[in-house]
Amino acid sequence: MTYVCLVRHGETEWNVQRRIQGTTETELTLKGYNQAYEIALFLKKKQWDHIITSPLKRAVQTAEIIAEELKISDIKVWPEFQEREYGQATGMYLDEYTKCLENQLEIKDWENDALLGNRVLKGLEKILQLYSKKRIIVISHGVPIMGIMEYIMKKPFKEDIFYLKNGSVSSIYYESQKWNIEHFNLTNFLIYKSKHHLNEST
């Protein structure tokens, strides 16, 4: 059985502001660092073979904290799991973006559902080719993870980047020639401690 834990990166300032990040490079907030550490403590209960991350900084920062705690030295950076390119919508506030969709306004230079879906599924295929029967942690983003989950559930892709919570864990496994879902959007382990090994200056 190939087991994959899909982790959404920790909180960023643009998440707080409810802005569309896409491929824009944003960094974790202190809360985001705390979330990454708490994810690591949660995942530490089991053995893991590899960590794969989106190349975007907020995902890499999350991956580095998890890797340090789990003592996994080699982090693989795969573009297959980066966030959607939002083009003209990048930087928009969620309300503004939602109005564009409702009014069916054209958004230039964005990555459509088909392109994104093909990219992310290539990432899953690559995992099966390189890491069959391994336990893998993938640090990604809201839209790619939702796309994977809806592909497995055989339901149409739905755009909702704020439904999947920052720091959430979703688990899938490949068995009997198909992907299956074990957990989705788990966050009960996130307690947002104020005491932490990372301080305000980190």
N, C-alpha and C positions, 0 to 999 in steps of 0.2 A: 504494500500500500504506500502510495506517495502522499504525504501530508503537507499541506500548505496553510500557514497562518498569515492572513492578510491584515496588516495593521495600517490604520490611517494615521498619518503623522500627527504630532502634537500641535497645539494651538499656536497660531500666529496672530500678529496685530491685525492683519486683514481679515482673519476669521472673526475677530472681536468686532471689527467695523462692518462685517457682513458685506465684504467686497469680493468680486470675482478675481481670483488670483491666476488661474491658468498656469502658464509656464513662467510667470514673473517670479523672480527670486526674492522670497521673503524668509525671515528667520523666526525661530520659535520665541515665544514670550517666556517669561519665567514659569508661568503655568504650563506652557508647552514642554519645557524641560522636565518639570515635575511629572507630567503625564508620561513622558518617555521613560523616566526612571521607574514609575509604578508599573508600566507595561513590562519592563524588564523583570521586575520582581515577580510579577504574575507568570511570565513565561519561564522563569527560572525553575519552576517546579518540574519541568520536563526537559528531556534532552533534545538538542537541536543540532543539525548538521551544517547548515549554511544560512547566511543572511543576504538577501537581495534587496536593493533599494532603488527607487527612482533617483535620477541624477539631480533633482531639484533640492536646493539647500535645506529646506525644512524637513524633507524626508531623510536626507543624509545625516542631519543633526540627530534626528530621532534614532536612526540606525546605529550611529556611533555610540550613543548612550546605552542602547540595548546590547550591542556587541561587547562593550566594555564589561557590563555586568554579567553577561553570559560567557565571557572569556572566549569569544569567537574573534579571531584575529583578522580574518579575511572577509571584507564586505564586497559583494559583487554589485556593480552599478549597471543597471539595465534600463535603457530608455523605453523599453516596452511598457513599463509600469509608471511612467510619468503622467502628470495631469493633462487633461485636454488643453489644446491650444485654443484659446477663446478669441483670438484676433481682436477685432474692434470692440468686443465686449469686455476685454481685460481692464480691470480697474473700476468697472461699474459697481454701484451698490446693488444689492440683491433686488430691492424694489424696482429700481430702474431697469435692471436686466429682465425681471419678470414682465414688466410692461412691454418691453420689446418683443418678448415671446408671445404675449397675449395679443398684441397688435400685428403679429406676423411680419415684423420689420426685418429686413435683411441684415444679417450680421456678417460683415466681410472678414475673410481670412481665418475662419474658425474651422476646427477639425470636426467633421460631421460624425454622426453615430457609427456609420459603416467603417470609416477609417479608424476611429478609435477602437471599435470592437475588434477589428482584424488585428490591430497592433497588440492589444492586450491578450487576445487568444494565442497569438504567436509566442507571447511570453510564457503562457501556460504550457504550450507545446515544447518550448525550449527546456522548461523545468523537467518535463517528462523524459526528454532525450538525455539531459545531462545528469539529472538527480533522481532517477527512478528509485522508488522505495526509500527515499530519504525524507527527513523532516526539515522543512524550509520555512523561514520567516521572510515575508515580503513586505517591505515598507512602501506604501503607495498613497493614493489620494482618493477623495470621495467618488468621483465619477468612474475611474477605472475599476474600483472595487465593486461599486454598484453594478457596473456592466458585467463583471464576472458573475456576481450572484444571480443576476437576472438571466444571464445565459444558461446557468445551471438550472434555474427554475423554469426555463422555457417560457418566460414572459417578456413582453416588449420592453426595451430599454426605456427608462423614465429618467428625465433630467431632474435631479434633486440633490445637489451637492451638499446641502445642509442637513439632510436627513441622517446621513452616516456621521456619527459624532467623532470629533477629534480624539485620538487615542483609543478608538474602538478596535476590538479584535474580532475578526470573522474567520472561521476555520473551514477549510474544504479538504477533501481527500479523494484520490483517484483509485478506484477499485472496480473490478469487473467491467473494465473498458469504459468507465464513465466517471465524471466528477459528481461528488455528492457534498451536501452542506451539513456540517456538524454544528457550528455556531454562527450567529449573525449579530453584529453590532453590540458585542459585549462591552460594558463599561462599568460594571458593578465593582470592579477592583480599583477604580480610580477614586481616590479619597482627597486629592488636592491638599496634601499636607503643607503646612506653612514651614515646618522644619524640613530642611533638605540639605543634601551635600553640595548643592549648587546655590550660590548666593546671587544677589541682585547684579553683581558686576560680571557674571558669566555671560 
